[in-house]
Amino acid sequence: MRRRAIVVGSGAGGATVAKELQGEFDVTVVEAGNDFRRATLDRRAIERLRRSRLLLDPRLVRLVYPPIRFRRTPDMLLVNGIGTGGTTTMATGNGIRMDEDLRVLGLDLDPEFDEIAREIPLSTAHQRRWHSTTRRLFRTFDELGLGPVVLPKMGDAERCRHCGRCMLGCPYGRKWDSRTFLEEAVRRGARLMTGSAVTEVVIEGGRATGVVARRNALHRFVPADLVVLAAGGFGTPAILERSGIECEPTLFVDPVLTVAARVPNAWQCNEIEMPFVVQREGYILSPYFDWISSLFHPAWRHRLQDIVGIMIKLADDNIGSVSGRKVRKVLTSADRLRLDEAVGVATEILGGFGVDPHEVFLGTVHAGHPGGMLPLTEASAPTMHDDRLPENVYVADATLFPRSLGNPPILTIIAMAKRIAAICAAHVAPSRLVTSRR
């Protein structure tokens, strides 16, 4: 009988592992959410919702965009996707390699990145169709000596429609997301269980025998020879805790704050998100239309087409934790200092763009790149396996990052997931058949 693998989650890490392992294993992907559904409201409908103030509570966004989830902390909104494709479906499709910290640990992922380049289109061709506002912003960044760099996008960037709906779910299928890998795994024979939240990994005699998954009010044991957790930086630590495995209180989330101003008929809301980036010590800056702030923040009262934003993405301190459904995360004093510096630089950029600095307004601090609670070390990097885990349990998501990237993580997660899948295929032996439990 062929070995059985359970992959928990279908985002960047989970879908990659499922694609790589199907065939070597009989793979079952267990996804807490359902099939991804993009937000279909057009700009005028969104404007009407804003005026009605029906969406004062961010959690109500699920009524029009089911895959998105919000948690509140004292300092920010925490955002993640749930459903097939995970958070990749609402990411902006940036294909940027961020493995410097992994190299320091002795982890060379060059072969995996080379393989990704053959499998996923990566292109800066979207630059040729930038709107005039984006071109002006690029010149402004450049004239200020900030060294802007065009971001490669994952997918068919040359045919991007520049509709500005990247995080709402690309309506034209131009942006790559991990459903591409998930669908390939299913075509090869993998099984997909949606609407099934894994509550724990069942461990007996130092090995995992499977997982318990909850669908509606029913709990079901799913047997496996291998369990790969890729439920994201919030989900994976919670599953490990319920399984009796403690993680580190080193959660990062990559907080985002958009600095914005009114610029009549700028139409940034109809432009590709994050077309270029500036790397600074501890944060990045990039043009960005902040849909989250536009829905809830009282300062964002202007027409959507009249708002121009500069996004700050912060590499926050690794201080925080997940326990069950509770996330404990605050901005440290060092985080706030970096954020204040970044706000000053973004305000200067908008001033160079012709905006009165006194008219600049800020958005809602929100974060959607959680990770870091089971960080790789020099000891664990060669095997991609922490000693706290049973020998046949692996983690394949941002939980493994040693610290915040302050940058888009998807490409690097995929590279790590490919390495983990190769290790599992070579070294995980089948266990005795388990057919029922609980």
N, C-alpha and C positions, 0 to 999 in steps of 0.2 A: 504494500500500500504506500502511495506517495505521501510524503510529509505534508502536514497541514499547518498553515500559517494564518494567524489572525492579525490584521493590520487595523489599528484603531485610528480613524480619521482619514479623510480623503483630500486634504490640502496638499501643499507642495511636497512635504515629506512622505505622507501616507500614500498618495497616488503614485509617487515615484517608486517606493518600495514595492507596492503591489504590482506595478508593471514589470519591474526587474525580477521579482521572485516567481510570478506565475509561470508554471511549467516545471521549475525546480520544486515548487510546493503547490499544493492546492490552496489557493489564497481566498480568504473571506475578508472583505473590507467592511468594517462595522462603523457606520456613520451616524452620529447623533441626530443630525438634521435630515431634511428631505431633499428632493431634487431642487437645485438652485432655480430661483425665479428672480429675474431682474426687475428693477423698478420701472414701470411702464409709464408713469406720469410724465407728461411733457412740461415744458417750462411754464406755460400759462397755468396749468393745473397746480404746479408747485407754488406759483405766485399766489394763487387763490388760497391754498392751504396756509401759506405764511400770513396772509391778511386775516384769515379766520382765527388764527392763533389756536387752532385745534391741537397742534403738536407741541404744546408747551413742555410736555414731558417727553424726553428723547425716546423712552421705551415705547411710546405709541407709534414710532416710525415703523415698527413691525407690521402695522396694519396695511402699509403701502409697500413695504420692502421686507418681506418675511425673513430673509437670511441674516439680517443684521441684529446684533445683540449689544446692549449697553449696560455697563455697571457704573455706578457713581462712587467716587472716593471724595474726600474733602478737597482734593486739588484738581481733579480732572474727571473726564468721562473715559472709561475703558471700552474699547470697541473690538468686536471680533465677528467673524462670519461663522455661520453654522449651516451645514448642508453640503451637497456634493461640490467639491472644489474648495471648500473652506474659505479662508480669507483671500485666496488668490482671485476669486471672482470679483472682489470689490477693491483689489489693489490697482495701482496705476500701471502695472506691467513693466516695471523697470528691470532690465537685465544687467545688473551691475555686480561684479565680483568683489566680495568683501571677506577674504579669508586670511588677512594679515595675522590676526590673533591665533588662528589655527596653525599657521606656519611656524609661529613662535613655539608652539607645542610639538613641532616636528611632524605635523600632518601635511603632506603634500597631496593636494587634490587636483593637480594639473591634468591627469588622465580623465578624471570625471568632468572637469570643465571643458576639455576638448570634445568629449562625447556629447555634452549638452549642446555645444555649438553646432554639432551635426544634426541634432534632433529638434531643436527649438530655434526658429528664425530670430535673430537678434540684429536690429537695424536702427540707424539714426535717420533713415529716409524720411521720417515725418517732418524733419526740418524744412524740407522743400515746400511744405504747404502750411507753414506757420501763419497765423493771423498777424496783422500789422502790429497789434498790441504786444505779441510775444517777441516779434523782431525788435521793437523799440526797447522792450525790457532787456533783451540780450545785449543790445548796444549800451544801455545804461549800466548794467552789471560790468561790462567790459571797460567802459570809460572810467569807472570807479576803481579799476585795477583788481577786481575780484576774481578774474580768471574763470568765467563760466564755461562749462563743458556740456555738450549735448548728451543727453541720456539715451543709451540704447534701449529700445523697447522690445519686448517679447511678443512676437506675433507678426502680423502682416502690416508693419508700420507704414510701408509705402502707400497702402490703400486706406490708411486711417482716415475716417471721415471728419475728424476734429470736431466731434459733437459735444465734447466735454463731459460725457457720461461714464467715464472709466470706472469710477467707484460705484456707480449705480448699476453696473452690469452692461458690458459693451453690447449695444443692440445690433451690431453688424458682424459680430464674430471675428473682428480683426485682432483683438487682444488675446494673447495666449493665457489660459489658466489651466489648472491641474486636471480639469475634467478631461482634457485631451489624453493624458496618461491613464486616468481612471478608465476611460472608455476603451483604451487599448488593452488594459488588463482584463476587462470584462470580455472583450472579443476573444482573448486567448483562453478564456474559461474561468476567470475569477468570479466569485460570487459577491454581490453587493447587498448589504443589509442596511437600508436607510431607516431613519426614525428609531434608531436603537442606540441608546446611551450606555456605554460600558461603565459599570459601577465599580468593578474591581477585577484584578487579576487573581486567579485562584492558584495558590502556591502550595505544593506538597513535596516534602523531602528536598527542598532547595531548588525545585524546578516548577515552572508554570505548567499547569495542566489545561489551562484555557482561561476564558473570561466569563464574567456574568454580565449580560446585557439586559437592559430594561426597555421594553417597548410598551407604551401606555402604562398599565399597572402590573404587567407581567414581567417576571424575571426569568431569564433563560440562560443555562450554562452552555457555552460553545467551546468544545474541546479543541486543543491545538498542541502541536509540537514546538511552535515558535509564536511569540507574541511581540509585535512591534507597536509601540505606542507613539502615535503622531497626532495627538489630539490638541496640539498647540501649547503655547506657554502658560495658559491658564488651565487647560483641560488635563494635560499629562501629569503635572504635579498633584492634582486633586485625585486622579486615579491611583497614583502611586501611594499617596497617603492612605487612601481607603484600603489599599492592599498591604498596609503595614510597613511601607518603605518611606522613610523621611527624606525630603529634599533639603536643599540649602535655602536660607532666607535671603536669597540674592536675586530677587526678581527685578528685571528691567522691563520697560514698556515703550521706549522711544517716544516721549511726549511730542505732540505737534501743537504749535500755535501759529495761526495765520495773522499777519499784520496787513491791514487792508485800507483802502481809500476809495472814495467815489471818483470815478472817471467816466463821464457820460459816454455811452455807447462803446465801451471797451470790448464787450462781448468775450471776456475771458471765460465766462460760463459755457461757451461753445468751443473751447480750445482743448487740445490734448493736455492732460494733467502732467505736471512735472516734466516739461519739455527739455529743460536743462538744469544743471545743479552747480552750486559752489560749495566746495568742501572747506570747512573752517575747523579750528580746534574745538572739538566737543559738540559740533552741530553742523547741519547743512542748511542752505537756503535754496529755494526753488519757487518759480511761479506756480500758483496753485489756487484754484477756486474751491473754497471750503464749503461744501454742501452742508456739512453738519452745522457750522456756525450760521449759515444763511437761513436755516430752518428755525433755530432756537434763540440765537443771541439778539438781544434788543438793539444793539448797536448796528446790526446788519439790516437796517430798515429800507435801504435803497433798492431800486429795481435790480434784479440779478445781473442784467446786462451792463449795469453801471458800476460794478464792483471789480476792483483789481486787488489781488492778494499775493503776498510773498509768504511762503510757508517756511517755518523754522521746524526742523526735526532735531530733537535733542538726543545726544548720547547720555542718558541719565545714569546716576549712580546705581549700582547693583544692591539696592536695599529695599526689600519688600518680600511678601510671601503670599502663598495661596493656601487656604485651608477650607476644604469643602467648596462651598459656593462663595466664600468670603475672600476678597482680595484686599490685602493691606499694602498700600502704596502711597507714598507722599513724595513731594519734591523736596530734596534736601536743600540746605543753604547754598551749597555749591551748584546744584541744578538751577536754582533761582538766579544766581549770579551769571551763569552762562546764558540763561534765557533773557535776562535784562540786556546783556551785551548784544545778543542776537537781535532783539527788538530794536535796539539803536541802529544796527547796521541795516536792517530791513527798512526802517524809517528813512534812513539816508538814501537808500535805493529809490524809494517812492518819491522823495524830494527831488532826486535827479531826474525822475520821470515827469516832473512838473507838478507834483502834488504839494499843497501846503502841509508841512509836517504837523501843524496843529490840528489838521482835519483827519489825521490817521486814527483808525480804531482797531481794536484787537478782537480776535475771535475767542471761541471756547477752547480751552486746553483739552485735547483728547489724545488717546494713545491706542495703537493697534498692532504693535510688534512685541508682544510679551515673550520673555524667555529667560534663560540663565539660571534656573533653579537646580539643574543637575549638570553643572559645567564640566566640560572636558578638562583634563589635566595632562601633564606630561606622561603620567602613568596610564591613564585611560585612553588617550588619543590613538595609540597604535591599534587597539582592539575596538575602539568606539563603544566601550562597555564599562560601566561603573561597577565596582565590586559590590555595591549595595543591591544590585539587581540579580535576580536568579539568572543562571547561566544561559537560559533560552529566552530572556526578555531583553529587548533593546528599545532605545528611544531614538526617534528620527525626526526631530523638529527643533525649533529654536531654544528649547529647554537646554540644549547642549552647548550653546554659545558661552564662552568664558566671560563675556561682558557685552554691554550694549554696543550695537554697531552704529547707531545713529544714522542708519542708511537702509535702503531697501534690502531685505534679507532673502528673497525668494530663490535667487539663483544659487546662493551659497547653501541654503537648506537642501535644494535638489542635489547638489554635489555631495553633501554629507550623506544623504539618503542613498545615493548610488553606492557609496563605499560601504555603508552598513548592509545593504542588500547583498553585496558581493561577499562580505564576511559571513553573513548568515547562510548563504547558499553553500559556502565551503565548509563551515564548521558546526552548524546546528544539526545534531543527529535526531532521528525520530525517537519518540518515547513510546512506552507501552500504550496500546489503544485505550482511550477513555471515551466511552459512548454516552454516558449520562452522569449528571450531577445536579443536585438541587432540583 
